[in-house]
Amino acid sequence: MADRVFRPAALGNPRFRLLLPGQVAAVAGEQMFAVAITVSVLQVGGDAVALGLVLAARGVTLVVFLPVGGVWADRLPRQRVLMAAYGLQALLAAALAVTGTFPIWAAAGAVLLSGLAEAFVRPAFNALLQGVLGDHERVSGRSLVSVAIRTGVMAGPAAGAGVITLSGTGAAYGITAMTFAVAVLTLWRAGEPRREPARRASFVQDVRAGVAEARRLPWVRAILIFSAVNLMFVIAPTQVLLPVVTTAAFGSPAVYGLALTCYGAGGLAGGLVTMAWRPRAPGAVALTAIALYAAAPLSLVLAPSPAVIFLAFAIAGAGVETYAIHWEVALQREIPEHLIGRISSFAWLCGFGLMPFGQALTGPLAALAGPAAVLASAAAVILLVPPALLLVRGMPRFRDPP
C-alpha cells in the first residue's frame, strides 16, 4: 500500500512525466495572463463594467468553440492541437509584452483569442491523457494532473502580481509567453502514441456522433445534465455571493480571498487522497463527495465566523476535486478513443463553460429572493440531486452493468 501511495503508477510513464510540468507551466501562464489583462484594463481607465465585459469574452468564446475543439481533437493528433493552441497563447502574450499600453477593445480581443485557444486545449489534453496513460495509471495520473493544476492556479496569480508590482505588465506578459513556450516544448518532447484519427465526416455529423455516444450511456447523460445544473444554480451563485456576504458580514475582503485559498488547498488535498484510494464504486464516492459542496453555501448563510467559512470551503474544494477526478477517469476508461475529444468538450461545456451565465443569473435571483435564499437553495440542490442520481443505471460504478 505504501508503495502505491508514494510512487504513483503514472510516474513510471515517461511521456506523462514530461506532460506534468508542461501542464503546471500552462496553467500558471493562463492565470498570469488573466491577472495582467485585469491590471492592463484598469491602467487605461477601465471600470468594473468594462473589466467584466472583457473577462466575459473568455466564457463566450468557450461556449461557442468548445464543440469545435472537441471535433478537431478527435480528427487531428492531440499533441499538435495542444502545441498550436499553446503556441498561439505564447505569441499573443509576447505581442502584448511588446505593445505595452493598449486600449480596452484590444484587451477584449486578446481575451477572445486566448479563450479560442483554451477551447481546443481542454478536450485535446483530456484525449491525449487517454492515449498516454494505461488503465492502471489513470487514477494516479489524473490525480497528479489535479495537483499540477492546483499548483499552477495558486502560483500563477501570485507570480503575476509580484512581477507586475516589480516590473510592470510588460514583464508579466513576457514571462507568460515563456511559460506557454515551456508547455509547447514539453509536448514536443513527450510525443504521442500512434493512433488512427477518427474518420472525417461533416462537422455536424461529428457533433451528432458525440451526442449519440453521450446518450448511449445513461450515467454519462445524467452527469452532463447534472453538471450544467450544478454550475448554474450551485457553484456560480456561491462564488458570486461569497465576496458580497463576507464583506458585508466582516467588513473586509480578506475573508473572501482566504476562503478561495482554502478552497484551492482543499482541492489539492482531495487530489492527493484520490491518488491513493481505489474505491469499488467510484460513482457513489464521486456523488457523495460533490454533495460536500453544500458546506460552502451553508457557511455563508450561517456565517458564524471566518474560521467556519474557511473550513467549509476547504471541504467543498476537496469534494469537488474528488468528484472531478473520478468522473474524468471514468470517461477516459469508457469512451472510445475516437470520440473522447468530443465527449470531453461536452463535459467542459456543461461543467465550466456556462459559468458566465450562472454568474449573470445570480444577481437578479439574489435581488428577487435575497442572498440567503439563493444560497440555501444552492445547498438544497447539491444535497438532494446526487443521491437521486445513484438510481441511474451504471451510476454507482460509472460504467454500464454487464
C-alpha positions, 0 to 999 in steps of 0.5 A, spaced: 500 500 500 505 504 501 508 503 495 502 505 491 501 511 495 508 514 494 510 512 487 504 513 483 503 508 477 503 514 472 510 516 474 513 510 471 510 513 464 515 517 461 511 521 456 506 523 462 512 525 466 514 530 461 506 532 460 506 534 468 510 540 468 508 542 461 501 542 464 503 546 471 507 551 466 500 552 462 496 553 467 500 558 471 501 562 464 493 562 463 492 565 470 498 570 469 495 572 463 488 573 466 491 577 472 495 582 467 489 583 462 485 585 469 491 590 471 492 592 463 484 594 463 484 598 469 491 602 467 487 605 461 481 607 465 477 601 465 471 600 470 468 594 473 463 594 467 468 594 462 473 589 466 467 584 466 465 585 459 472 583 457 473 577 462 466 575 459 469 574 452 473 568 455 466 564 457 463 566 450 468 564 446 468 557 450 461 556 449 461 557 442 468 553 440 468 548 445 464 543 440 469 545 435 475 543 439 472 537 441 471 535 433 478 537 431 481 533 437 478 527 435 480 528 427 487 531 428 493 528 433 492 531 440 499 533 441 499 538 435 492 541 437 495 542 444 502 545 441 498 550 436 493 552 441 499 553 446 503 556 441 498 561 439 497 563 447 505 564 447 505 569 441 499 573 443 502 574 450 509 576 447 505 581 442 502 584 448 509 584 452 511 588 446 505 593 445 505 595 452 499 600 453 493 598 449 486 600 449 480 596 452 477 593 445 484 590 444 484 587 451 477 584 449 480 581 443 486 578 446 481 575 451 477 572 445 483 569 442 486 566 448 479 563 450 479 560 442 485 557 444 483 554 451 477 551 447 481 546 443 486 545 449 481 542 454 478 536 450 485 535 446 489 534 453 483 530 456 484 525 449 491 525 449 491 523 457 487 517 454 492 515 449 498 516 454 496 513 460 494 505 461 488 503 465 492 502 471 495 509 471 489 513 470 487 514 477 494 516 479 495 520 473 489 524 473 490 525 480 497 528 479 494 532 473 489 535 479 495 537 483 499 540 477 493 544 476 492 546 483 499 548 483 499 552 477 492 556 479 495 558 486 502 560 483 500 563 477 496 569 480 501 570 485 507 570 480 503 575 476 502 580 481 509 580 484 512 581 477 507 586 475 508 590 482 516 589 480 516 590 473 510 592 470 505 588 465 510 588 460 514 583 464 508 579 466 506 578 459 513 576 457 514 571 462 507 568 460 509 567 453 515 563 456 511 559 460 506 557 454 513 556 450 515 551 456 508 547 455 509 547 447 516 544 448 514 539 453 509 536 448 514 536 443 518 532 447 513 527 450 510 525 443 504 521 442 502 514 441 500 512 434 493 512 433 488 512 427 484 519 427 477 518 427 474 518 420 472 525 417 465 526 416 461 533 416 462 537 422 455 536 424 455 529 423 461 529 428 457 533 433 451 528 432 456 522 433 458 525 440 451 526 442 449 519 440 455 516 444 453 521 450 446 518 450 448 511 449 450 511 456 445 513 461 450 515 467 454 519 462 447 523 460 445 524 467 452 527 469 452 532 463 445 534 465 447 534 472 453 538 471 450 544 467 445 544 473 450 544 478 454 550 475 448 554 474 444 554 480 450 551 485 457 553 484 456 560 480 451 563 485 456 561 491 462 564 488 458 570 486 455 571 493 461 569 497 465 576 496 458 580 497 456 576 504 463 576 507 464 583 506 458 585 508 458 580 514 466 582 516 467 588 513 473 586 509 475 582 503 480 578 506 475 573 508 473 572 501 480 571 498 482 566 504 476 562 503 478 561 495 485 559 498 482 554 502 478 552 497 484 551 492 488 547 498 482 543 499 482 541 492 489 539 492 488 535 498 482 531 495 487 530 489 492 527 493 487 522 497 484 520 490 491 518 488 491 513 493 484 510 494 481 505 489 474 505 491 469 499 488 464 504 486 467 510 484 460 513 482 457 513 489 464 516 492 464 521 486 456 523 488 457 523 495 463 527 495 460 533 490 454 533 495 460 536 500 459 542 496 453 544 500 458 546 506 460 552 502 453 555 501 451 553 508 457 557 511 455 563 508 448 563 510 450 561 517 456 565 517 458 564 524 465 566 523 471 566 518 474 560 521 467 556 519 467 559 512 474 557 511 473 550 513 467 549 509 470 551 503 476 547 504 471 541 504 467 543 498 474 544 494 476 537 496 469 534 494 469 537 488 476 535 486 474 528 488 468 528 484 472 531 478 477 526 478 473 520 478 468 522 473 474 524 468 477 517 469 471 514 468 470 517 461 477 516 459 476 508 461 469 508 457 469 512 451 472 510 445 478 513 443 475 516 437 470 520 440 473 522 447 475 529 444 468 530 443 465 527 449 470 531 453 468 538 450 461 536 452 463 535 459 467 542 459 461 545 456 456 543 461 461 543 467 465 550 466 463 553 460 456 556 462 459 559 468 458 566 465 451 565 465 450 562 472 454 568 474 449 573 470 443 569 473 445 570 480 444 577 481 437 578 479 435 571 483 439 574 489 435 581 488 428 577 487 429 572 493 435 575 497 442 572 498 440 567 503 435 564 499 439 563 493 444 560 497 440 555 501 437 553 495 444 552 492 445 547 498 438 544 497 440 542 490 447 539 491 444 535 497 438 532 494 440 531 486 446 526 487 443 521 491 437 521 486 442 520 481 445 513 484 438 510 481 441 511 474 443 505 471 451 504 471 451 510 476 454 507 482 460 504 478 460 509 472 460 504 467 454 500 464 452 493 468 454 487 464 
